[in-house]
Amino acid sequence: MIRGDIPTLNLKIKKVNICTGDSFIALLNKADAIFYDLYQGDRVKISNKKGEEVVVVLNITSHEETLPKGYIGIFEDILTRVKFKNNEVVKIKPQQKPKSISYIRKKLKGKRLSYDEFLEIIRDIIDNQLSHIETTYFVAATYMHELTIKETINLTKAMYHSGDTLNFGHKLVLDKHCVGGVAGNRTTMLVVPIIAAAGYIIPKTSSRSITSAAGTSDTVEVLCKVDLGINQLRKVVESTNACLSWGGALNLAPADDKIIKVEHPVSLDPKGQLLASILAKKKSVGTNILLVDIPVGRDAKIKTKKEAISLKRRFLKVGRALRLKIKVVITDGSSPVGRGIGPALEARDVLWTLRGDPRGDHNLRVKSLFLASKLLAMAGEKRPQQLAKKLLDSGAAYEKFIEIIRAQGGYEVDPSKIRLGNHTFDYTAKKSGVVSHINNKYVNRIARIAGAPVDKEAGVYLNIRKGGIVKKGDVLFKVYSDNNEKIDYAKKYSNDVEGIIIDALD
């Protein structure tokens, strides 16, 4: 609340060379805060003589060395909006807290929100008018009080109406999405060129990894640029029918990445938010035919068939309300899909599989053909399985993939020459038997310890499959890293945690 007796203040700018991570936060000396009756979390508008202005959230410091009295500390994030100069005199005027905070409070009490209320919250998140704490409260509220179908539809509309959109006219625009949780699941990089080679538009935007060893964008980036602007993306799609770009570089449903950042530390993943996040991004690129893959397994994001069926029903209800032709498939997520876990290793798997090389991955091929044929059937193809297989086996999908990679600034590479980490170690079987379980989280964790996805050459290559027979001393997997200390840590973790279960043969 604005306290009307507080006059407009004059303070000097002091730049603080720290990025706070999206929120617009400014620093005030504690003595000034007490004198002017301002508190942690209050909003103030900072404006200069040029008429440039920005509303910020206050943080308070008692350290004179950090910020002397008479100054206001400006973090790097604010300088993306207004180019304040050191020692520039600015006016500080207290502001009302955003109206969206009252809507977050309303949801925390278990009440339902309207489209306009969601839109206000989403716009304030995008404009950095909510602190990370306030955005976290919004996520927590939707976790504690699950969104109804109507609320999920409202939130989805608010998210995609608040950003840029692509329109490909009256053409069919196809897309697929996996809810995640399975290691080595790079089916997108095969499905997209198969669909594009069939003559359909598929503008695929993907994410980077948050907790896994690689996201689709991390893997594609081994081969080409993924941070395309919206005009670049459109040109790539117009010339090739497809793209494989990073969604975070675009202003498509822009609140989504900021919401994901606050979900991650406490592993909150409200189902309403999950649906809205996925469907808003699909709507924003003009998708009208969507296939959703829900892998189920004890180490996957969705752990039970019952949970998957419930999520499937919600996807179908919300998708249809948004005028999407939508299909949801429930797949086996009990173990990794491909053998490579980590960007370079996964890129190698994809290329070998697209080229029909014997070193390609059978499981990756089978699942990709399954998903591609489902999408082609939704588009009206009469013999979708035969068409998908023909496009892959003839090399047409590989040629289309290279066409997309070149359009995004890359070039054709020999997969066997993709660089991997210089330091390695082999993890061997402690006993003979049959592999009954490969823990997705375990192999992802080892790959991340080795340096993935930041170090694209790091990761894990599996020599085994669930159901395979091994002898004591057989190499179960190889770890790659460019850092010997990380290799030592990965070795220790591999030995300390039981992530691959081998049962005795009957």
N, C-alpha and C positions, 0 to 999 in steps of 0.2 A: 504494500500500500504506500502511496506517496504521502509523505508528511509535508503538508502545505507550507509550514513555516521555514523550510529549508531553502535558502536562496540558491541561485545558480552559482557554481564554484568555478574559480580559475586555478588550474593546476598545470604543471609542466609535464611533457611526455618524457618517459624513460623507456627505451626499448629493452625488452627482455628476450634474449636470443634462445627461446625455448618454444617448442610447438606443443600445445596442450591437447591436440588431437580433436579438432573440429569445433568444439565449443568456443564462443567468444568470451574470454575471461580477462579481466583486468585486475591489477594489484594496487591496493591502497594501503598506505602506512596506517598502523593502528591508532596513532595519535590523531591523525586527520579523521579517521573513521569515527572515533569517540567524539571529537569536537563537532563534527557535522551530523552526528547521530545516524551513521550508516553502518550496515551490518553485512556479514558474510552472506552471500546469496542475493543481496539487493541488486536491482537493475539500475543502471545509470546510462544516460545518453552522453557520448563524447562527441563534441563538434568543434571544428576549427574555423578560422576566419574565411576560408574558401567555401564554407557551407557544407563540407563533407562531414558525415556523421555516422555513428555506429552505436547500437545498444549492446551493452556488455553486462556480464554477471561479475560481481565484485568478489575477490578474495582478499583477505586481510593479512598483513605481515607485521610482526613487531620488530623485525630486524632492520635497523637504520641503514646497515651496510647494503642490504638488498634493495631497499627503496627508502630514500630520505623523505622527510615531511615535505609537503608542497609538490610532490610528484605523483603521477599515476603510471603504473607499469603496464606496458602494452606488449602482449605476446605475439609471436610470429603469425598466428592464425588471423588476427585482426588486420594485419598489414596486407592480407589478400583482398580486403574490402576497402580500406582507407590507408593511404601512404603517409601516415603521420611521421614527423621528423623529431629527432632527439631535441629536447629542450623547447619544443614548440609549445606555446601557451594555448590551452584548449579550455572550453567550457564543459563543466560536468553538471548534468541536471538529472535528479532522481526520476525514475519512471515506474509506472505500474508493472507488476509482474504480469506475464502473458496470461491471457484468458484461458489458454490451453491447460494451465496448471489446475484450474478448477475442474476441468473435464477429466484430468488424470485422477484427481481426488474423487470425483464421482465414480469412476470405474473401480477405484480401490474399495469403495463402499459396496461394490457389486451391482451397480446400476448399469443399464445399457446405454451405449453411445450412438448418436445419429451420424449420418454421413458428414454433416457440417462440423460436428464436434471432432470427428476423426481428422477431417481436412485441416482444421485449425492446429491440431497437435502435429500432424505430419509437416505442415508448412513451417511451424516453429522449429521442428527438428532440423529441417533442411536449412533454414536461415540461421542456425546456431543460436537460437533464442532460448533453448532449453539446455541446461547443464547436463553432463553425463548422469548425475544422480537423478535428475528429474526424468530423463529418458529411461533410466533403469526402473524408476517407479512405474512408468507407463508399461514397460514390458512385464514387470512383476504383477501389475494389476490384471493384465490379460492372461497371465499364467494362473493366478489365484482364482479368477472368475472367468472361466473359458468363454470365448466369444461365441455368440449364437451364429447360426448360418447367416442371418440378416446382417449382423455386425461384421462378420467376415467379408461379406459382399461390400458393405459400406467402406471398410478399411481398404480393401483391394482397390476400389474405385478412387478413394482418396489418394492412394499411393501412386497410381498411374496417371491420374489427372494432375498431379503436382510436378510432373517432369516432362521431358520431351517425348514425342511419339513418332513412330515411323508408319507410313501408309503406303502399301503397295497396290492400291486400287482394289479391284474386285477379284484379284488373283487369290488362289489358294496359298496360304502361308503356313507351313508345317513347322513343328518344333517338338522336341522331347526333353523330358527333365527326369533326373533321378534324385530322390530325396536324400541319398548319400549313406555313408557309413560303411562302405565296402572298399577294401584296398584294391588298387590296380584296376579300377572300374572305368576304363577309358573308351567305353562303347561310343560315346558322342563322336569321337574322331574317326570312327568308321561309318556310323549311321549318317552323319551329315553329308559326306561325299557320295554315299549310295543314293540318298534322296535327291541331292543336287544333280547327279548324273542321270537320274530318271526324269529330269526336267522340272522339278518342283523347287519352289523358293523355301529356303530354311535358314533364316538369319539367326544363327546361334550365338547368344551371349552367355558366357559362363563365368564362374567365380574362381578366385584363387583359393588355395588351401587355407583353412583356419586351424583344424586339428589333424588333418591327414598329411600324408607325405607329399601329396600333389593334388591340385585341382586341375580341371581341364585346361584352364588358361596357363597354369605353370608349365604344363607339358607341351602345349602348342608353342609356347614362347621359346622352347628349345630350337624350334624350326623357323619361326618368323615373329614379326611384331604382333602384339595382341591389343595394345592400348590405342585402338582406333577412335577417332572422333566420329560424331554421328554422320558427317558428310562423307568421310572416308569409308565408313561402314556401308553406307548406301551405295557408293561407287563399287565396292567389292562385291556386294550382293547383285547389283545390276549387271556386272560383267561375268559372274560365276554362278549365280543362283544361291550363293551361300556365303557365310563368313564363320570364323571361329575366333571371336573377339572376347576381350575382358569386359564384363559389364560395368566394372568400377570406373572405367575411363569415360563412361557415358552419363548423361543426365537423364537416364531412364529409371523411373521409380527411385529417385536419388536418396530417399530416406532410408531405403532398405539396408545399405551398407553401414549406416550409422547405427541402426537398430541392432544389426548383427554384432557390432563391436561391443555393445553393452550386454548382449546375451551371453557371449562367450565366456567371460571370467567366472560366472556362476552356473554355466551350462544350462541356462534357461532356454527352452525351445517351445513356447506355447503353440499349440496346433493351429489356432486361428492366425497367429503371426506367420507361421510356416506357409500356410495356404496363401495368405495375402501376399507374402514376399514373392513366392513363385509365380502366382497368376498375374500379379501386377506387372512383373517384368515381361511375361509372355504377351500380355495385352499391349504393352508399350511398344513392342516391335512388330505389331500388326498380326500376331498369330491368330489363326482361326481354327486350326486343327492341332490338337495337343495330345501327346502320349506321355503319361506319367508312369515312371518305374518306381515301385516300392519294394526294395530288397528287404527280406526278413531273415533275421538270424540272431543268435544270442549275443553276438558282439557288434551287430549292426545298429543303426539309429532306431529302427523299428524292430522290436525283439520278438513279437508274437504275431501269429496269423490273425488273432482276434483284433489286435491293435491295428494291423494293416487294413483289415476289412472296414473298421470304423473310419480310418483316415481316407480310404478309397471312397466311401459313401459321401464324406464331406467334400472331397475333391469334385466328385460328379455333380453334387448339388450346387456348389459355388460356381464351378466352371460353366455349367449350363445356364445359370442365372446371368453370367457374363457373356452369353451367346458364343461360347466356345464349343466346338465339336471335340469332346474330350473322352479319352479312354484311359483306364488305369489298369496296369498289370502288376501282379504281385509275383516277385521272382525270388530265387534262392540267394540269400545274402549270408550264408553260413560260413563262407570262406572267400579269400581273394579271388577276383576274376582273372586278371592277367598274372604273369609271373614277375614282371618288373614292378617295383614299388619305389617311386621317386621319378622326377620329371624326365631325365635322360633315358632311364631304363624303360619307362612307359612309352616314350616316343619311339624307341627302338622296337618295342613290341608291336606298336600300331603300324609302323612302316613295314615290318616283316609280314604282318598279317594282311595288310592291304596289297602287298606285292605277291602274295601267294607263296612266300618263301617257307621252306620246311621249318625254319626257326620261329615262324609266326606262332601265335598262341591259339590253340584250338578252342578253349573256353571263351576267349574274347571274340573269336570269329562267330561261334554258335550264338552267343547272346546278342551280338550286334546284328546278325541276320534276322534273329527273332524280332528284335525291336524295329528294325527297318521294314520288315514285312508287315508288321502291325500298322505302322504309319502309312505305308503304301496302300494297304487295304482301306484305311480311313479316307484316303484321297480318292478312292474309287477304282483302284487297279483290280482287275479280275483275277490275275495270277500273281499275287504279291510276293509269295515265297520264291517262285521261279525267277521273277524279275530281280529281286534283291540278290539272289545267288549268281545270276548271270552277270549283273553289273560288277559284283565283286570278283568273280572268277575270270572275267574277260579282261580285267585291268582297267575298265572304265572308271570305277570308283577311285582307284589309285591315281589315274590321270587327272580326275576332277580334284582330288585332294591336293596334288602338286599345283594345279591351277589356282586353287584358293590360297595356298601357301605363298606362291609367287605374287599374287595380287596384294597380299599383306606384307610384302617386302622381303620374303624369304626366297629360298631356292631349294632345288632337289638335292638331297644328301643320301649317301650310302649309309643305311642304318648301322652297319658293322663298324663304321668309322666315327659314330657319335661318341664324343669323349666321355669317359667315366672316371670316377675318382681313382687317384694313384694308389691309395692305401686300401688294402682289403683284408678280410679274414673270413674263413670258412667255418660255419657252425655245423657240427656233425652230430649224427644220431648217437644217443647214449645206449640204445638197445635196438634190437631187431623187432619188427612187427609191422602193423598196418597203421597208417596215419589216419586217425579218427577225427582230428580237429586241428585247424589252423586258425589261430585267433587274429582277426582283422586288426584289432587295436595293438596287439603285440608287434606285428610286422610293421605297422605304421609308426609305432613309437621308436623302433630300432632305426628305421629309415630317417626319422626326424632327428634322432640323436646323432646320426652320421652326418647330418647337415641339410637334408632335404626339408622343404622345397627351396630354401634360399640358395643353397649350393645345388645347382641343377644336376651335377654329376654324381651326387650322393644318393644312396638308396640301398635297397635289398633286392636280390634276384633269387626267386624261389626255384629250387630244383625238384620240388615235390608237389603233389596234389592230394587233396583229401581222398582217402580210399587207396592211395598208393602203398606198395609194400617196400620197406627199406630194411637194410642190414645195419648192424652196429658199425659206426665209422663212416657211413655214407654222408656226403655233404647235403644237408637239408637246404641251406641257403648261403649265399655269399653277400657280404656287406661291403659297400664301396664308400670311400670318403677321401677328401683332399687333406684331411687333418688327422694325424696319428693319434692325438689325444681323444678325438671323437671316436675313433676306431676302438680304442681301449675302453671307453665308456660303453659303447655299443656291445662290446664283447662281454663286459661285466653284466650289463642288463640282460643280455641274451641268456646268460648262464644262471642268473638269479631268479628270473621269472619263467614259469612254465607256460609257454605260448603255443607249443606244438605238442599234441598228445599222441603218443604211439602206443597202441594196444597190442598185446601179445596175439599171435596168430593161433587160431583154434587147432 
